[in-house]
């Protein structure tokens, strides 16, 4: 079954530390085509660096933010990125009525996972357990 790295798992992979090494080691056992992330995770990461960039006044911080933004762009070009399709939007609309505690972007990622029959890898499993039929795992522990 394909897996989708949520933004938190994706960030761990990108940080390249001991926790990243363990996660990457486990992911390497999967077929490369079975590991993906979502366009929503791309949105979250870009928004984070854009927010820093938009409020930065320090030249070093601005250069750093642009470098990280470019790193995100280059990294996503190398990944299998799942789109937010019409089917995902329909699923999201249905889930929105059932899962009011989940944020919009999290619920969009869940909708992508459901419509692609994928397992979602993320740390916060508790809130996502309210999404019917969603397969969840945390590979950071």
C-alpha atoms as an extended CHARMM CRD file, in Angstrom:
* protein
*
       141  EXT
         1         1  UNK       CA              0.0000000000        0.0000000000        0.0000000000  PROA      1               0.0000000000
         2         2  UNK       CA              1.4040000000        3.4530000000       -0.8560000000  PROA      2               0.0000000000
         3         3  UNK       CA              2.3150000000        5.8110000000        1.9640000000  PROA      3               0.0000000000
         4         4  UNK       CA              2.0400000000        9.5750000000        2.2200000000  PROA      4               0.0000000000
         5         5  UNK       CA              4.4850000000       11.4810000000        4.3770000000  PROA      5               0.0000000000
         6         6  UNK       CA              2.6320000000       14.2020000000        6.2400000000  PROA      6               0.0000000000
         7         7  UNK       CA              4.4420000000       17.5050000000        6.6840000000  PROA      7               0.0000000000
         8         8  UNK       CA              5.8430000000       16.4840000000       10.0810000000  PROA      8               0.0000000000
         9         9  UNK       CA              7.4270000000       13.2600000000        8.7500000000  PROA      9               0.0000000000
        10        10  UNK       CA              8.6440000000       15.1100000000        5.6670000000  PROA      10              0.0000000000
        11        11  UNK       CA             10.3140000000       17.7730000000        7.8290000000  PROA      11              0.0000000000
        12        12  UNK       CA             12.1170000000       15.0830000000        9.8200000000  PROA      12              0.0000000000
        13        13  UNK       CA             13.4750000000       13.5720000000        6.5970000000  PROA      13              0.0000000000
        14        14  UNK       CA             14.6480000000       17.0040000000        5.4420000000  PROA      14              0.0000000000
        15        15  UNK       CA             16.4210000000       17.8220000000        8.7360000000  PROA      15              0.0000000000
        16        16  UNK       CA             18.9890000000       15.0430000000        8.3030000000  PROA      16              0.0000000000
        17        17  UNK       CA             19.6250000000       14.1230000000       11.9330000000  PROA      17              0.0000000000
        18        18  UNK       CA             19.5240000000       10.8800000000       13.9650000000  PROA      18              0.0000000000
        19        19  UNK       CA             15.7270000000       10.8200000000       13.8900000000  PROA      19              0.0000000000
        20        20  UNK       CA             15.8570000000       11.3750000000       10.1320000000  PROA      20              0.0000000000
        21        21  UNK       CA             18.3020000000        8.5020000000        9.6450000000  PROA      21              0.0000000000
        22        22  UNK       CA             15.9790000000        6.0640000000       11.4240000000  PROA      22              0.0000000000
        23        23  UNK       CA             12.9720000000        7.1950000000        9.4260000000  PROA      23              0.0000000000
        24        24  UNK       CA             14.8170000000        7.1550000000        6.0830000000  PROA      24              0.0000000000
        25        25  UNK       CA             16.1970000000        3.7040000000        6.8670000000  PROA      25              0.0000000000
        26        26  UNK       CA             12.6570000000        2.3940000000        7.3150000000  PROA      26              0.0000000000
        27        27  UNK       CA             11.3670000000        4.2200000000        4.2330000000  PROA      27              0.0000000000
        28        28  UNK       CA             14.1910000000        2.7660000000        2.1270000000  PROA      28              0.0000000000
        29        29  UNK       CA             12.6220000000       -0.6660000000        2.6140000000  PROA      29              0.0000000000
        30        30  UNK       CA              9.5940000000        0.4830000000        0.6040000000  PROA      30              0.0000000000
        31        31  UNK       CA              9.4340000000        0.7290000000       -3.1780000000  PROA      31              0.0000000000
        32        32  UNK       CA             10.2980000000        4.3260000000       -4.1920000000  PROA      32              0.0000000000
        33        33  UNK       CA              7.0270000000        4.6860000000       -6.1160000000  PROA      33              0.0000000000
        34        34  UNK       CA              5.0980000000        3.7600000000       -2.9600000000  PROA      34              0.0000000000
        35        35  UNK       CA              6.4280000000        6.7500000000       -0.9690000000  PROA      35              0.0000000000
        36        36  UNK       CA              4.8590000000       10.1400000000       -1.6080000000  PROA      36              0.0000000000
        37        37  UNK       CA              3.9550000000       13.4350000000       -0.0570000000  PROA      37              0.0000000000
        38        38  UNK       CA              1.1530000000       15.8180000000       -0.9690000000  PROA      38              0.0000000000
        39        39  UNK       CA              0.7910000000       19.1580000000       -2.6310000000  PROA      39              0.0000000000
        40        40  UNK       CA             -0.7270000000       20.3110000000        0.6630000000  PROA      40              0.0000000000
        41        41  UNK       CA              2.5580000000       19.5870000000        2.4630000000  PROA      41              0.0000000000
        42        42  UNK       CA              4.2880000000       21.6520000000       -0.2150000000  PROA      42              0.0000000000
        43        43  UNK       CA              1.8360000000       24.4700000000        0.5270000000  PROA      43              0.0000000000
        44        44  UNK       CA              2.5090000000       24.2290000000        4.2720000000  PROA      44              0.0000000000
        45        45  UNK       CA              6.2640000000       24.3440000000        3.8630000000  PROA      45              0.0000000000
        46        46  UNK       CA              6.2000000000       27.1930000000        1.3520000000  PROA      46              0.0000000000
        47        47  UNK       CA              3.8100000000       29.1880000000        3.5390000000  PROA      47              0.0000000000
        48        48  UNK       CA              6.1080000000       28.7490000000        6.5300000000  PROA      48              0.0000000000
        49        49  UNK       CA              9.1810000000       30.0870000000        4.7380000000  PROA      49              0.0000000000
        50        50  UNK       CA              7.1560000000       32.8170000000        3.0110000000  PROA      50              0.0000000000
        51        51  UNK       CA              5.8510000000       34.0030000000        6.3850000000  PROA      51              0.0000000000
        52        52  UNK       CA              9.4060000000       34.2570000000        7.7040000000  PROA      52              0.0000000000
        53        53  UNK       CA             10.5230000000       35.9820000000        4.5310000000  PROA      53              0.0000000000
        54        54  UNK       CA              7.6680000000       38.4860000000        4.6170000000  PROA      54              0.0000000000
        55        55  UNK       CA              8.3900000000       39.5580000000        8.1870000000  PROA      55              0.0000000000
        56        56  UNK       CA             12.1930000000       39.4880000000        8.0090000000  PROA      56              0.0000000000
        57        57  UNK       CA             14.1530000000       42.7230000000        8.0810000000  PROA      57              0.0000000000
        58        58  UNK       CA             17.5650000000       41.2700000000        8.8760000000  PROA      58              0.0000000000
        59        59  UNK       CA             19.6020000000       40.6710000000        5.6770000000  PROA      59              0.0000000000
        60        60  UNK       CA             21.0390000000       37.3610000000        6.9280000000  PROA      60              0.0000000000
        61        61  UNK       CA             17.5810000000       36.0870000000        7.8510000000  PROA      61              0.0000000000
        62        62  UNK       CA             16.2500000000       37.0860000000        4.4320000000  PROA      62              0.0000000000
        63        63  UNK       CA             19.0500000000       35.2200000000        2.6500000000  PROA      63              0.0000000000
        64        64  UNK       CA             18.4570000000       32.1960000000        4.8940000000  PROA      64              0.0000000000
        65        65  UNK       CA             14.6970000000       32.2230000000        4.2310000000  PROA      65              0.0000000000
        66        66  UNK       CA             15.2200000000       32.3980000000        0.4670000000  PROA      66              0.0000000000
        67        67  UNK       CA             17.7340000000       29.5470000000        0.6510000000  PROA      67              0.0000000000
        68        68  UNK       CA             15.2680000000       27.3840000000        2.5900000000  PROA      68              0.0000000000
        69        69  UNK       CA             12.4570000000       28.2720000000        0.2010000000  PROA      69              0.0000000000
        70        70  UNK       CA             14.6490000000       27.2200000000       -2.7190000000  PROA      70              0.0000000000
        71        71  UNK       CA             15.5910000000       24.0250000000       -0.8660000000  PROA      71              0.0000000000
        72        72  UNK       CA             11.8860000000       23.2090000000       -0.5110000000  PROA      72              0.0000000000
        73        73  UNK       CA             11.3190000000       23.8700000000       -4.2340000000  PROA      73              0.0000000000
        74        74  UNK       CA             14.2280000000       21.6600000000       -5.2810000000  PROA      74              0.0000000000
        75        75  UNK       CA             13.3150000000       18.9140000000       -2.8260000000  PROA      75              0.0000000000
        76        76  UNK       CA              9.7280000000       18.6600000000       -3.9820000000  PROA      76              0.0000000000
        77        77  UNK       CA             10.8560000000       18.4230000000       -7.6040000000  PROA      77              0.0000000000
        78        78  UNK       CA             12.5420000000       15.1190000000       -6.6910000000  PROA      78              0.0000000000
        79        79  UNK       CA              9.5450000000       13.6750000000       -4.8330000000  PROA      79              0.0000000000
        80        80  UNK       CA              6.3840000000       11.8790000000       -5.7560000000  PROA      80              0.0000000000
        81        81  UNK       CA              3.8340000000       14.6210000000       -4.9440000000  PROA      81              0.0000000000
        82        82  UNK       CA              0.1630000000       13.7000000000       -4.9010000000  PROA      82              0.0000000000
        83        83  UNK       CA             -2.2900000000       16.2780000000       -6.2150000000  PROA      83              0.0000000000
        84        84  UNK       CA             -5.4430000000       17.5380000000       -4.5600000000  PROA      84              0.0000000000
        85        85  UNK       CA             -7.9430000000       16.1720000000       -7.0640000000  PROA      85              0.0000000000
        86        86  UNK       CA            -11.6600000000       16.6610000000       -7.5250000000  PROA      86              0.0000000000
        87        87  UNK       CA            -12.1670000000       13.3340000000       -5.7480000000  PROA      87              0.0000000000
        88        88  UNK       CA            -10.0820000000       14.6160000000       -2.8220000000  PROA      88              0.0000000000
        89        89  UNK       CA            -12.1920000000       17.7950000000       -2.7200000000  PROA      89              0.0000000000
        90        90  UNK       CA            -15.3890000000       15.7470000000       -2.6020000000  PROA      90              0.0000000000
        91        91  UNK       CA            -13.9300000000       13.5850000000        0.1550000000  PROA      91              0.0000000000
        92        92  UNK       CA            -12.7730000000       16.6990000000        2.0370000000  PROA      92              0.0000000000
        93        93  UNK       CA            -16.2580000000       18.2470000000        1.8280000000  PROA      93              0.0000000000
        94        94  UNK       CA            -17.7830000000       15.0900000000        3.2870000000  PROA      94              0.0000000000
        95        95  UNK       CA            -15.1310000000       14.8230000000        6.0150000000  PROA      95              0.0000000000
        96        96  UNK       CA            -15.4520000000       18.4870000000        6.9810000000  PROA      96              0.0000000000
        97        97  UNK       CA            -18.9350000000       17.7660000000        8.3230000000  PROA      97              0.0000000000
        98        98  UNK       CA            -17.6830000000       14.8070000000       10.3930000000  PROA      98              0.0000000000
        99        99  UNK       CA            -14.2710000000       15.9800000000       11.5990000000  PROA      99              0.0000000000
       100       100  UNK       CA            -14.6850000000       19.5390000000       12.8170000000  PROA      100             0.0000000000
       101       101  UNK       CA            -11.6660000000       19.3860000000       15.1410000000  PROA      101             0.0000000000
       102       102  UNK       CA             -9.1720000000       18.8540000000       12.3230000000  PROA      102             0.0000000000
       103       103  UNK       CA             -7.6480000000       21.8200000000       10.5610000000  PROA      103             0.0000000000
       104       104  UNK       CA             -8.3700000000       22.4230000000        6.9040000000  PROA      104             0.0000000000
       105       105  UNK       CA             -4.9250000000       21.4940000000        5.5920000000  PROA      105             0.0000000000
       106       106  UNK       CA             -4.7320000000       18.3600000000        7.7390000000  PROA      106             0.0000000000
       107       107  UNK       CA             -8.1390000000       17.2930000000        6.4960000000  PROA      107             0.0000000000
       108       108  UNK       CA             -7.0880000000       17.9150000000        2.8890000000  PROA      108             0.0000000000
       109       109  UNK       CA             -4.0840000000       15.6280000000        3.3950000000  PROA      109             0.0000000000
       110       110  UNK       CA             -6.3800000000       13.0040000000        4.9180000000  PROA      110             0.0000000000
       111       111  UNK       CA             -8.6860000000       13.3030000000        1.8830000000  PROA      111             0.0000000000
       112       112  UNK       CA             -5.7470000000       12.7200000000       -0.4650000000  PROA      112             0.0000000000
       113       113  UNK       CA             -4.7430000000        9.6390000000        1.5410000000  PROA      113             0.0000000000
       114       114  UNK       CA             -8.2730000000        8.2460000000        1.4410000000  PROA      114             0.0000000000
       115       115  UNK       CA             -8.7990000000        8.8530000000       -2.2720000000  PROA      115             0.0000000000
       116       116  UNK       CA             -5.4500000000        7.2830000000       -3.1850000000  PROA      116             0.0000000000
       117       117  UNK       CA             -5.8990000000        4.3490000000       -0.7810000000  PROA      117             0.0000000000
       118       118  UNK       CA             -2.6750000000        5.3000000000        0.9940000000  PROA      118             0.0000000000
       119       119  UNK       CA             -1.4600000000        5.0840000000        4.5690000000  PROA      119             0.0000000000
       120       120  UNK       CA             -0.7540000000        8.4730000000        6.1110000000  PROA      120             0.0000000000
       121       121  UNK       CA              2.4670000000        8.7530000000        8.0930000000  PROA      121             0.0000000000
       122       122  UNK       CA              2.2630000000       11.4530000000       10.7490000000  PROA      122             0.0000000000
       123       123  UNK       CA              3.0410000000       12.0360000000       14.4060000000  PROA      123             0.0000000000
       124       124  UNK       CA             -0.3100000000       13.2320000000       15.7420000000  PROA      124             0.0000000000
       125       125  UNK       CA             -2.4090000000       10.1250000000       15.3720000000  PROA      125             0.0000000000
       126       126  UNK       CA             -4.9680000000       11.0260000000       18.0490000000  PROA      126             0.0000000000
       127       127  UNK       CA             -6.8360000000       13.7480000000       16.1370000000  PROA      127             0.0000000000
       128       128  UNK       CA             -6.6920000000       11.8190000000       12.8820000000  PROA      128             0.0000000000
       129       129  UNK       CA             -8.3090000000        8.7270000000       14.3850000000  PROA      129             0.0000000000
       130       130  UNK       CA            -11.6500000000       10.5160000000       13.9620000000  PROA      130             0.0000000000
       131       131  UNK       CA            -11.3110000000       10.2560000000       10.1520000000  PROA      131             0.0000000000
       132       132  UNK       CA            -13.2740000000        7.1480000000        9.1110000000  PROA      132             0.0000000000
       133       133  UNK       CA            -11.2940000000        4.6320000000        7.0770000000  PROA      133             0.0000000000
       134       134  UNK       CA             -7.9880000000        6.5220000000        7.2730000000  PROA      134             0.0000000000
       135       135  UNK       CA             -4.9490000000        4.2570000000        7.6620000000  PROA      135             0.0000000000
       136       136  UNK       CA             -2.3940000000        5.8940000000        9.9700000000  PROA      136             0.0000000000
       137       137  UNK       CA              1.1220000000        5.1090000000       11.1450000000  PROA      137             0.0000000000
       138       138  UNK       CA              3.8540000000        6.9720000000       12.9880000000  PROA      138             0.0000000000
       139       139  UNK       CA              7.3260000000        5.8210000000       11.9440000000  PROA      139             0.0000000000
       140       140  UNK       CA              9.1710000000        8.3480000000       14.0900000000  PROA      140             0.0000000000
       141       141  UNK       CA              8.9150000000        6.2830000000       17.2680000000  PROA      141             0.0000000000
